[in-house]
């Protein structure tokens, strides 16, 4: 049998980072004794750990409740942990990664929720940039919803609120200087949620700690944040009331929001660009509404509850018409994550109850059902235990020393409403404007369409841009992301953008977020198929045993996504006769199982996605045939289906399917040399391979085993040089695809056989790394052209170029300059060019206060094969000027921004201008 194409499961691609700048000659060794010698009596600290890790190392702590994951794929480094006494009754620990290849910079990473523990996992991301990276435990060891440690412990509260981060930073910098023999040139911070609050509070209370701060979704209104979660739960209780919204219904609400709001920016693309531009009408979900044929609907009391969830929390002052704004509302688009704020079993989220009992009132008997009202918010603000709120809006000291802060927040955040960030920006803007300072000089705020709390996206929304925890949200801490070239620059990585702003003065004007293929789960595939008019009545779970494998190197035996008619699994385990008649019997069963017509002659056919293993096992198989047999049936030749009988007769009669993928690998033979090539559609659409499926039930086995094969045909002219065979590729939603899947066609015919022909569309094919040849290897770099100049790019170039420019400026004494990129011109690409990626701009021209434009970018007109893999991206621009609070249930009298058509300017190298 000819060598088979290697199928690639549905994926896009990712940004990343690689090795660092230059080896250091250390002033001290990596040992308890040498690191301890760097401490002073004033530090009141003790070194707990100091050890050297080799390349590709792993490190973590047993018993670390908040962050049990190990940091993996580490570069050579010295790992240090230190305990610090903060008061006679409290202490905290912190950890440092000191890389052998140091970029001469320091980075601290933040924590999440009420978590207590060193965030080694996030440190593993920072050290891959070359930063000496630090994380503090905040003074306790607990999960992110456990505040038992705070009960009657004011010193522990102070440590968590901010004291531990400042103290850890001071000592960690001391260790860095002693270890390397030189202080860090610059210091940075990255955190989200509680970590975002930590960063903002550092700028307010300790402006000398960091030169640049990256703060995502900061929970800066901490005393109100936790109590607000009690309030929203009370709105949606009790569970036996008519207005109760169960968690499952929020999926349908999210779908309806997308349906009504997706096109408000001028383009329907699966992303709500700006909720303020949408006039959402929940009444369209009212049960019995003739305008709707959706499977889920809401009663009038449920709609009333939903409207309350969308309203900000306000308090009408007694006797007057004044309104006190207490806390923002959930935003449109955040529905999928809303239930995370509710709790369960008629109880609110532990974030609210744990905070009130153990942190705020030191009273475990406090009862939210009888003691919670508006006065609780007032008392919480008065007490402010540990001085936790980040509400000192005068940042004159931080601004005066040249500090820079980048803030971001996802529009789909269902844990901390987006307007929390807007209020922080407004208050800081007002405080600095009163001092004659334009906030835009040192602070930028980005709203990210479709991004949930800190990371992750809804539907097709891009969300990865190097924010806090972004790499950690990917499989394996994102180690497969870091080698990917083409995006290691300040345009695609917000941390690098912050570095550039601090060190070269080039302000952060936009950030491009990326959507990953290994983030494209069955739920996302389902939507993509439905967008192509391919109905899906059932689909596998995104995660769990038997879910489709998401990988850059798909192999026989892996579970892939199959799309088929939902017909009975006839034939599984039935071996009625021996010899050739068993196929005939099974074929008869397949025919008898086809959908029946009703009295009007119509046939109701449903289709579903299913997770199946690659490598077909026929239904009559009694025992597991093993991998070797499985690998022999991964493909089926089209000509083997043209003759009657044979092993495929049952499947071709009633078990035809589509195998969903992005592309496949094939090997080019040149003598003894074999070079892998990656093949994909040039228009960026899904590849829908014609396939056959079957299910077998082994003797003494309870479960059926579903498997599939891919049908191959002669190669088209474009791939003849590569191989004489290729998969049969059908266009999504096409008449040919629907004919192939039609279960009413239960007899093999010339019409079906004629569908099995070479693909007549345009493909891209290019050589890739030979590392793909080993099963088990997995990296986004596998789909990067080996000839691409981008393969030479990595994070090290960012810092190396920065260093080179510094030396150049010192030698020539030139004034600092800022390199700029040429903007793409609309004339570069014709209107009929394929559009594989989406760039979404969340604010209009500079100076606009609100706005959401969207721009589709096409590939370069020359269509060279060494282009970056297709990806979906979202370009996000910062807000400017003070923002007014807009109720997202109204459109704010704003007109939708028209869509623009343009070309793309691909960045292959980043030139820093730092000093």
HELIX and SHEET records of a PDB file:
HELIX    1   1 UNK A   32  UNK A   36  1                                   5    
HELIX    2   2 UNK A   41  UNK A   43  5                                   3    
HELIX    3   3 UNK A  120  UNK A  126  1                                   7    
HELIX    4   4 UNK A  127  UNK A  129  5                                   3    
HELIX    5   5 UNK A  148  UNK A  150  5                                   3    
HELIX    6   6 UNK A  154  UNK A  158  1                                   5    
HELIX    7   7 UNK A  159  UNK A  163  3                                   5    
HELIX    8   8 UNK A  164  UNK A  180  1                                  17    
HELIX    9   9 UNK A  194  UNK A  205  1                                  12    
HELIX   10  10 UNK A  222  UNK A  235  1                                  14    
HELIX   11  11 UNK A  249  UNK A  261  1                                  13    
HELIX   12  12 UNK A  262  UNK A  265  5                                   4    
HELIX   13  13 UNK A  275  UNK A  277  5                                   3    
HELIX   14  14 UNK A  282  UNK A  285  5                                   4    
HELIX   15  15 UNK A  300  UNK A  310  1                                  11    
HELIX   16  16 UNK A  335  UNK A  338  1                                   4    
HELIX   17  17 UNK A  339  UNK A  341  5                                   3    
HELIX   18  18 UNK A  350  UNK A  354  1                                   5    
HELIX   19  19 UNK A  355  UNK A  360  3                                   6    
HELIX   20  20 UNK A  368  UNK A  371  1                                   4    
HELIX   21  21 UNK A  374  UNK A  383  1                                  10    
HELIX   22  22 UNK A  385  UNK A  387  5                                   3    
HELIX   23  23 UNK A  396  UNK A  400  1                                   5    
HELIX   24  24 UNK A  419  UNK A  433  1                                  15    
HELIX   25  25 UNK A  439  UNK A  441  5                                   3    
HELIX   26  26 UNK A  475  UNK A  478  5                                   4    
HELIX   27  27 UNK A  479  UNK A  482  1                                   4    
HELIX   28  28 UNK A  494  UNK A  504  1                                  11    
HELIX   29  29 UNK A  517  UNK A  519  5                                   3    
HELIX   30  30 UNK A  522  UNK A  531  1                                  10    
HELIX   31  31 UNK A  581  UNK A  592  1                                  12    
HELIX   32  32 UNK A  627  UNK A  631  1                                   5    
HELIX   33  33 UNK A  638  UNK A  641  5                                   4    
HELIX   34  34 UNK A  649  UNK A  654  1                                   6    
HELIX   35  35 UNK A  735  UNK A  741  1                                   7    
HELIX   36  36 UNK A  750  UNK A  754  1                                   5    
HELIX   37  37 UNK A  770  UNK A  773  5                                   4    
HELIX   38  38 UNK A  780  UNK A  783  5                                   4    
HELIX   39  39 UNK A  789  UNK A  792  5                                   4    
HELIX   40  40 UNK A  795  UNK A  812  1                                  18    
HELIX   41  41 UNK A  826  UNK A  828  5                                   3    
SHEET    1   A 4 UNK A   6  UNK A   8  0                                        
SHEET    2   A 4 UNK A 663  UNK A 670 -1                                        
SHEET    3   A 4 UNK A 673  UNK A 681 -1                                        
SHEET    4   A 4 UNK A 763  UNK A 767 -1                                        
SHEET    1   B 2 UNK A  22  UNK A  23  0                                        
SHEET    2   B 2 UNK A 101  UNK A 102 -1                                        
SHEET    1   C 9 UNK A  45  UNK A  53  0                                        
SHEET    2   C 9 UNK A  77  UNK A  87 -1                                        
SHEET    3   C 9 UNK A  90  UNK A  99 -1                                        
SHEET    4   C 9 UNK A 132  UNK A 136 -1                                        
SHEET    5   C 9 UNK A 105  UNK A 109  1                                        
SHEET    6   C 9 UNK A 186  UNK A 192  1                                        
SHEET    7   C 9 UNK A 212  UNK A 216  1                                        
SHEET    8   C 9 UNK A 404  UNK A 410  1                                        
SHEET    9   C 9 UNK A 443  UNK A 448  1                                        
SHEET    1   D 2 UNK A  57  UNK A  59  0                                        
SHEET    2   D 2 UNK A  71  UNK A  74 -1                                        
SHEET    1   E 2 UNK A 313  UNK A 316  0                                        
SHEET    2   E 2 UNK A 323  UNK A 327 -1                                        
SHEET    1   F 2 UNK A 510  UNK A 515  0                                        
SHEET    2   F 2 UNK A 872  UNK A 877 -1                                        
SHEET    1   G 7 UNK A 635  UNK A 637  0                                        
SHEET    2   G 7 UNK A 705  UNK A 714  1                                        
SHEET    3   G 7 UNK A 607  UNK A 614  1                                        
SHEET    4   G 7 UNK A 559  UNK A 565 -1                                        
SHEET    5   G 7 UNK A 656  UNK A 661 -1                                        
SHEET    6   G 7 UNK A 687  UNK A 696 -1                                        
SHEET    7   G 7 UNK A 729  UNK A 730 -1                                        
SHEET    1   H 3 UNK A 635  UNK A 637  0                                        
SHEET    2   H 3 UNK A 705  UNK A 714  1                                        
SHEET    3   H 3 UNK A 725  UNK A 727 -1                                        
SHEET    1   I 3 UNK A 837  UNK A 841  0                                        
SHEET    2   I 3 UNK A 853  UNK A 857 -1                                        
SHEET    3   I 3 UNK A 900  UNK A 902  1                                        
END                                                                             
